[in-house]
Amino acid sequence: MLRWVIQMLTMLPHQNLANIVDIAPLGLDDLSDLRYVHATAFRLQARAYLRPEEIRAFTDFVYSQDYLNKLAGEDLHAAWLGTELVGTAGWAAMNHNGSLARIRSVFVRPLFGGAGIGRRLVREAEARALEAGFKGLSVRAPVNSVGFFQRMGFETKSHGVYSLSPVHNIPVRFMHNSAARNSADTTVGAERNSAGRNNAGHDKTGKTGAENRRSPASGIDESNAADGLAGLTGPAN
């Protein structure tokens, strides 16, 4: 499988990868790969901004039961290139009146950075949240991903910290995107059409999306319900 992925990377222009990945929910069997992608992406792309002990604290959290608990509350989808998990993004309700959803768990495997996969994942997560009736979108972005979300139309509303452990906090920005509805509607429609043309409607097992959609890991919509990690969003592109 790795040989096939390498062949795809050498044969296709890098920017075309976002159009051929399959976006689908995750299953229980994918949790090991998910943890690897989240920990590796954060470690490599946050090292210019955070201290080594802060990155280790995040890695420890990724491999904890608390991290699985927070994933159980997310409407979390992954990007697949064949059977390789290359990125994730999800959303969760930020309040109880249905007005604001938070984008969460945005991570892209470093090998696939700069290909637009993170952008497609976020746009599709935004579209799912808006389709669920939410009016606005927010994100809690660590410093290494602020630029990405600014390019996605998010604006900084305030600054704060996120607690990884009793002794480790990392700086974050609380960002909102009030223009997300139009952007998500137009971008996701175009990307889905393009993905359909390039990927012929097949998912990572070779079956069509209708034949083999993965079930959420917990059996509920995987939105980040535990407000602990609410939207600690990793690097993307």
VOPA-417792 format. One line per 4 residues: number of its first residue (from 1); their letters; for each residue x, y, z of C-alpha. Coordinates in nm, 2 decimals. Layout:
<torkes>
NUM) a) X:Y:Z ~ ...
</torkes>
This chain:
<torkes>
1) mlrw) 0.00:0.00:0.00 ~ 0.28:0.24:0.08 ~ 0.43:0.18:-0.26 ~ 0.10:0.28:-0.42
5) viqm) 0.08:0.60:-0.22 ~ 0.44:0.69:-0.32 ~ 0.35:0.63:-0.68 ~ 0.04:0.85:-0.65
9) ltml) 0.26:1.13:-0.50 ~ 0.51:1.11:-0.78 ~ 0.25:1.08:-1.06 ~ 0.01:1.35:-0.96
13) phqn) 0.07:1.72:-0.92 ~ 0.08:1.78:-0.54 ~ -0.21:2.02:-0.55 ~ -0.44:1.76:-0.71
17) lani) -0.43:1.53:-0.40 ~ -0.72:1.71:-0.24 ~ -0.94:1.62:-0.53 ~ -0.88:1.25:-0.51
21) vdia) -0.89:1.18:-0.14 ~ -1.20:1.02:-0.01 ~ -1.37:1.20:0.29 ~ -1.54:0.95:0.53
25) plgl) -1.62:0.90:0.90 ~ -1.38:0.70:1.11 ~ -1.43:0.36:1.27 ~ -1.28:0.20:1.58
29) ddls) -1.01:0.03:1.37 ~ -0.88:0.37:1.26 ~ -0.80:0.51:1.61 ~ -0.44:0.40:1.61
33) dlry) -0.38:0.57:1.27 ~ -0.57:0.88:1.39 ~ -0.35:0.91:1.70 ~ -0.04:0.87:1.49
37) vhat) -0.14:1.14:1.25 ~ -0.25:1.38:1.52 ~ 0.06:1.34:1.73 ~ 0.30:1.35:1.44
41) afrl) 0.15:1.65:1.26 ~ 0.14:1.85:1.58 ~ 0.50:1.75:1.68 ~ 0.65:1.85:1.35
45) qara) 0.46:2.17:1.28 ~ 0.44:2.31:1.63 ~ 0.81:2.27:1.72 ~ 0.89:2.62:1.59
49) ylrp) 0.63:2.77:1.82 ~ 0.62:2.56:2.14 ~ 0.86:2.41:2.39 ~ 0.95:2.04:2.37
53) eeir) 0.78:1.97:2.70 ~ 0.46:2.13:2.57 ~ 0.47:1.91:2.26 ~ 0.53:1.61:2.47
57) aftd) 0.23:1.70:2.69 ~ 0.01:1.71:2.38 ~ 0.14:1.38:2.26 ~ 0.07:1.22:2.60
61) fvys) -0.28:1.36:2.58 ~ -0.34:1.22:2.23 ~ -0.26:0.87:2.36 ~ -0.48:0.90:2.67
65) qdyl) -0.83:0.78:2.73 ~ -0.94:1.14:2.77 ~ -0.85:1.20:2.41 ~ -1.07:0.92:2.29
69) nkla) -1.35:1.05:2.51 ~ -1.33:1.39:2.34 ~ -1.32:1.23:1.99 ~ -1.64:1.05:2.08
73) gedl) -1.82:1.38:2.09 ~ -1.70:1.50:1.74 ~ -1.86:1.48:1.40 ~ -1.51:1.37:1.28
77) haaw) -1.42:1.27:0.93 ~ -1.09:1.17:0.77 ~ -0.93:1.21:0.43 ~ -0.82:0.88:0.28
81) lgte) -0.57:0.81:0.00 ~ -0.64:0.45:-0.07 ~ -0.62:0.29:0.28 ~ -0.39:0.56:0.41
85) lvgt) -0.54:0.81:0.66 ~ -0.39:1.14:0.57 ~ -0.59:1.40:0.77 ~ -0.89:1.47:0.98
89) agwa) -1.13:1.75:1.07 ~ -1.46:1.77:1.26 ~ -1.70:2.00:1.44 ~ -1.90:2.01:1.76
93) amnh) -2.17:2.23:1.91 ~ -2.02:2.52:2.10 ~ -2.34:2.62:2.28 ~ -2.68:2.47:2.35
97) ngsl) -2.89:2.71:2.14 ~ -2.76:2.58:1.81 ~ -2.61:2.91:1.70 ~ -2.23:2.83:1.70
101) arir) -2.03:2.53:1.61 ~ -1.66:2.48:1.66 ~ -1.42:2.33:1.41 ~ -1.20:2.07:1.57
105) svfv) -0.93:1.81:1.53 ~ -0.78:1.95:1.20 ~ -0.46:1.76:1.14 ~ -0.29:1.67:0.81
109) rplf) -0.01:1.42:0.78 ~ 0.31:1.62:0.71 ~ 0.39:1.42:0.39 ~ 0.07:1.56:0.24
113) ggag) 0.11:1.92:0.35 ~ 0.04:2.20:0.10 ~ -0.19:1.99:-0.11 ~ -0.52:2.15:0.00
117) igrr) -0.63:1.85:0.20 ~ -0.67:2.04:0.52 ~ -0.87:2.31:0.33 ~ -1.11:2.05:0.19
121) lvre) -1.15:1.88:0.52 ~ -1.24:2.21:0.70 ~ -1.47:2.32:0.42 ~ -1.66:1.99:0.44
125) aear) -1.68:2.01:0.82 ~ -1.81:2.36:0.79 ~ -2.08:2.25:0.55 ~ -2.19:1.96:0.78
129) alea) -2.22:2.20:1.07 ~ -2.42:2.45:0.87 ~ -2.64:2.18:0.73 ~ -2.71:2.08:1.09
133) gfkg) -2.85:2.43:1.15 ~ -2.56:2.62:1.31 ~ -2.54:2.98:1.21 ~ -2.17:3.06:1.29
137) lsvr) -1.84:2.88:1.32 ~ -1.54:2.92:1.55 ~ -1.21:2.75:1.62 ~ -0.96:2.74:1.90
141) apvn) -0.64:2.76:1.71 ~ -0.29:2.70:1.85 ~ -0.03:2.95:1.72 ~ 0.10:2.71:1.45
145) svgf) -0.23:2.70:1.27 ~ -0.35:3.07:1.30 ~ -0.22:3.15:0.95 ~ -0.41:2.86:0.80
149) fqrm) -0.74:2.96:0.96 ~ -0.69:3.33:0.86 ~ -0.66:3.21:0.50 ~ -0.98:3.02:0.55
153) gfet) -1.17:3.33:0.65 ~ -1.15:3.31:1.03 ~ -1.08:3.63:1.23 ~ -0.92:3.65:1.58
157) kshg) -1.17:3.75:1.85 ~ -0.96:3.69:2.15 ~ -0.64:3.53:2.29 ~ -0.61:3.26:2.56
161) vysl) -0.44:2.94:2.66 ~ -0.54:2.58:2.65 ~ -0.44:2.35:2.94 ~ -0.28:2.02:2.83
165) spvh) -0.19:1.93:3.19 ~ -0.17:2.09:3.54 ~ 0.16:2.24:3.44 ~ 0.15:2.28:3.07
169) nipv) -0.06:2.55:2.88 ~ -0.03:2.65:2.52 ~ -0.13:2.98:2.36 ~ -0.44:2.97:2.14
173) rfmh) -0.65:3.22:1.95 ~ -1.03:3.21:1.95 ~ -1.14:3.28:1.59 ~ -1.47:3.31:1.42
177) nsaa) -1.58:3.29:1.06 ~ -1.91:3.47:1.00 ~ -1.88:3.43:0.62 ~ -1.85:3.05:0.63
181) rnsa) -2.19:2.97:0.50 ~ -2.14:3.10:0.15 ~ -1.78:2.98:0.14 ~ -1.87:2.63:0.25
185) dttv) -2.16:2.60:0.01 ~ -1.97:2.70:-0.30 ~ -1.63:2.54:-0.21 ~ -1.76:2.21:-0.10
189) gaer) -1.99:2.18:-0.40 ~ -1.70:2.24:-0.63 ~ -1.46:2.01:-0.44 ~ -1.72:1.73:-0.42
193) nsag) -1.78:1.75:-0.80 ~ -1.41:1.75:-0.86 ~ -1.35:1.46:-0.63 ~ -1.62:1.27:-0.79
197) rnna) -1.46:1.31:-1.13 ~ -1.12:1.22:-1.02 ~ -1.20:0.95:-0.77 ~ -1.50:0.79:-0.95
201) ghdk) -1.70:0.79:-0.63 ~ -1.48:0.52:-0.47 ~ -1.37:0.51:-0.11 ~ -1.06:0.37:0.05
205) tgkt) -1.17:0.01:0.01 ~ -1.24:0.05:-0.36 ~ -1.62:0.05:-0.31 ~ -1.84:0.34:-0.38
209) gaen) -1.92:0.58:-0.10 ~ -2.28:0.45:-0.08 ~ -2.15:0.09:-0.04 ~ -1.90:0.14:0.24
213) rrsp) -1.93:0.45:0.46 ~ -1.75:0.40:0.79 ~ -1.95:0.42:1.11 ~ -1.85:0.67:1.38
217) asgi) -1.62:0.53:1.64 ~ -1.87:0.58:1.92 ~ -2.19:0.53:1.74 ~ -2.28:0.90:1.79
221) desn) -2.19:1.20:1.58 ~ -1.83:1.25:1.67 ~ -1.83:1.62:1.76 ~ -1.60:1.73:2.04
225) aadg) -1.86:1.73:2.32 ~ -1.61:1.72:2.60 ~ -1.52:2.09:2.62 ~ -1.17:2.00:2.73
229) lagl) -1.00:1.99:2.39 ~ -1.28:2.19:2.23 ~ -1.13:2.29:1.90 ~ -0.76:2.25:1.98
233) tgpa) -0.68:2.24:1.61 ~ -0.36:2.12:1.48 ~ -0.16:2.21:1.16 ~ -0.32:2.19:0.83
237) n) -0.28:2.34:0.48
</torkes>
